[in-house]
Amino acid sequence: NKINAGNEEEVLALLQDVYPADDEPALQEKLTRLIFAAEVMGHLSVQTEQS
């Protein structure tokens, strides 16, 4: 996981603000999806710059 623990905790706290009804596993799942999306977008932007 490229995101360090400090950032992950910050993002979790933000997600808790946005989704106050969600429990920890639901928030973790959202965080995992966000990380995956960020990595995919990162790869796409890198490919775009190279072409």
C-alpha positions as CSV (number, residue, x, y, z in Angstrom):
1,N,0.0,0.0,0.0
2,K,1.6,3.2,-1.2
3,I,-0.4,5.5,1.1
4,N,1.3,5.8,4.5
5,A,-0.6,5.1,7.7
6,G,-0.9,8.8,8.6
7,N,-2.7,9.6,5.4
8,E,-4.9,6.6,5.6
9,E,-6.1,7.6,9.0
10,E,-6.8,11.1,7.7
11,V,-8.8,9.8,4.8
12,L,-10.7,7.4,7.1
13,A,-11.6,10.4,9.3
14,L,-12.8,12.3,6.3
15,L,-14.9,9.3,5.2
16,Q,-16.4,9.1,8.6
17,D,-17.5,12.7,8.3
18,V,-19.0,12.1,4.9
19,Y,-20.6,8.7,5.8
20,P,-21.3,8.9,9.6
21,A,-23.7,5.9,9.4
22,D,-21.0,3.6,8.1
23,D,-19.2,1.2,10.4
24,E,-15.4,0.6,10.2
25,P,-15.5,-2.3,7.7
26,A,-17.7,-0.2,5.3
27,L,-15.3,2.8,5.6
28,Q,-12.3,0.5,5.0
29,E,-14.0,-0.8,1.9
30,K,-14.5,2.7,0.6
31,L,-10.9,3.6,1.4
32,T,-9.7,0.5,-0.5
33,R,-11.7,1.4,-3.5
34,L,-10.4,5.0,-3.4
35,I,-6.8,3.8,-3.2
36,F,-7.5,1.4,-6.1
37,A,-9.1,4.2,-8.2
38,A,-6.2,6.6,-7.4
39,E,-3.7,4.0,-8.5
40,V,-5.6,3.4,-11.7
41,M,-5.9,7.1,-12.4
42,G,-2.2,7.5,-11.6
43,H,-1.3,4.8,-14.2
44,L,-3.6,6.4,-16.8
45,S,-2.0,9.8,-16.3
46,V,1.5,8.3,-16.5
47,Q,0.6,6.6,-19.8
48,T,-1.0,9.8,-21.2
49,E,2.2,11.7,-20.5
50,Q,4.4,9.1,-22.2
51,S,2.3,8.9,-25.4
